Amino acid sequence: MTGDRQLEICVCTYRRPQVSNTLASLFALTPPPGFAVSVLVIDNDDTPSARADVEAMAESAPFPLRHVHCPQGNISIARNGALSHSAARYLAFIDDDEVASPEWLVHLVGAMERDDVDVVLGPIEAVYSKAAPAWMRRTEIHGTTPVWIEGVILTGYTGNVLIDRQGAALQNRVFDLELGQTGGEDSTFFAGVVADGGRIAFAPEAVVREDVPEDRATLGWLLRRRFRMGQTHVWSISGTRRAVRQIPVTTAKALYCAGAAAVQVFSVDRRNQAILRGALHVGALAGLAGGRPLRLYAPQFTSRTHE
């Protein structure tokens, strides 16, 4: 596949039957005017467990649909497989437990053309079961949107993104294999894009939705995730795990969050949010001290290998 108006949607998957729901939502997309759309499924399982389902769905797909096997249970291998197996100029990534809204691609492409950027992010909305804790449903703590620092988005995520591979900051860029079972490979990737002069925009209407399973609807899971995010933040922003000069500031932030949690003891929403911010800063301290990133998504712990 070649050409400046080719757009390929990449779905990295690992032993997740729900990928069929993801693909079904992609088949219902409104294609951006003037673009030729295709779908690439990158199977990260040791054996190509998704191949049969993907090939069966390809028979009725409105877009070309391919399956590529990139084994070893390392999400960075799968993401790099998408980069190497696709010749399309534009790549969109969506996770295998998400579903896209019908105008998803139209909004991503529209924002990219309007803002003349290298990367466009969309929001990931969490969908909770009735059994999920009420404070999670109120705060939508599992949802994902970018963080702006002084009006600039400094990093991103692969759960809802469109990239223009012609951008100078995207040339020869790959995902870090060392982070392929911890998470954070995507934030490190996009922080590198920005560091090399790339720009990231946000398309708030380019919505994808993600069901929150029972094993992730817990404060413990969120604490582990935020701790790991703090660890990998050190990698993505500072480029080193031993930036000693950052330790006093990060320590102060962690202590502030502990105090905030104590003050908000009677407000479960604010208390838990403060605790989670504190876990992020403690994770950053661990990263600054040279600690290895926490392995949240290795195959032996869970079927989810990415986020």
Secondary structure, 3 states (H helix, E strand, C coil): CCCCCEEEEEEEECCCCCHHHHHHHHHCCCCCCCCEEEEEEEECCCCCCCHHHHHHHHCCCCCCEEEEECCCCCHHHHHHHHHHHCCCCEEEEECCCEEECCCHHHHHHHHHHHHCCCEEECCEEEECCCCCCHHHHHHCCCCECCCEECCEECCCCCCEEEEECCCHHHCCCCCCHHHCCCCCHHHHHHHHHHHCCCCEEECCCCCEEEECCHHHCCHHHHHHHHHHHHHHHHHHHHCCCCCHHHHHHHHHHHHHHHHHHHHCCCCHHHHHHHHHHHHHHHHHHHHHCCCCCCCCCCCCCCCCCCC
